[in-house]
């Protein structure tokens, strides 16, 4: 399987990555960087592509998605 091949992902994971990518692009991030970040988020949440055996049935974490849009707590405040 060549690097960057997305055939091992489910349709749900592909839709999720597309949705995340659109969100990054709305924030002004380049298309290439947005795609890279979106797939990194999907990988972190779902632990990679399709699973077989003991990997099935595990819930995915939504921490990365929820964290992405929040402002930092310790930074300088805007006036």
Secondary structure, DSSP 8 states (H G I E B T S, - for coil): --TT--TTS-HHHHHHHHHHHHHHHHTT--HHHHHHHHHHHHHHHH-SS---GGGTT-----HHHHHHT---SSS----
